[in-house]
Amino acid sequence: MKVFIIGIAGGIGRRVAEQLAEAGDEPIGLVRRPEQAEALALGGIQTVQGDLVSMSIDELAATMRGCNAIVFSAGAGGKESDEATTRVDGDGPGKLAAAAERAGVRRFVLVSVFPEAWRERRMDASFEHYMVEKKKAETQLVLTDLDWLIVRPSALTNEPGTGQVDLGLAKVHTEVARDDVATTIVELLRTPGLNRLILELTGGGMAISEGISELTIRLGCGGGLSTDFVLRNADDRLD
């Protein structure tokens, strides 16, 4: 499996790439700085120097052509300006989705964020802007014809992964290790029946592979679960 990763030098993207490479898959991603490429090359991970914001849709499509899936885990929120947050977190996934359609890559996993993340902390205006842009990106992706999957992790930590999570359509916001988020994404890439869904992910007590298998069975996703199915069943519960 060849996977194109935006954010491959970041906390989650790098972990996804490392796990894929260790399993014999072929991760590849964009990096902006030569030292990022050099560091990833030490682990046998291929990169292409480029910038999501400045590259055209055609250029991005040419870079990802031949891949089986895309993972978008980049984020500028809180690290640069609000303008950078808009261009990367808000507009980036939609731009990449257009390139994916042009390149014929259907599987697209977007790492997003819990809507209620850190609300008790009364975050500043830049964080609120980041949350708005993340939601905008989700709305752009769900309107495409791609086999998209949105994963909303809770507050991220650098603690060693436990291999156990709590994954589902709606979860209570707590914390989750970046290691476990990456492992979950790799497992989801290998579970094509789970698509066109928004999943929330926190730390938990179920093994990641078991949790994904249980979710697949419970939602009847052997052949893929449609958005219409989710909405129809939600309406039934309200009757």
Secondary structure, 3 states (H helix, E strand, C coil): CEEEEECCCCHHHHHHHHHHHHCCCEEEEEECCHHHHHHHHCCCCEEEECCCCCCCHHHHHHHHCCCCEEEECCCCCCCCCHHHHHHHHHCHHHHHHHHHHHHCCCEEEEECCCCCCCHHHCCCHHHHHHHHHHHHHHHHHHCCCCEEEEEEECEEECCCCCCEEEEECCCCCCEEEHHHHHHHHHHHHCCCCCCCEEEEEEECCEEHHHHHHHHHHHHCCCCCCCHHHHHHHHHHHHC
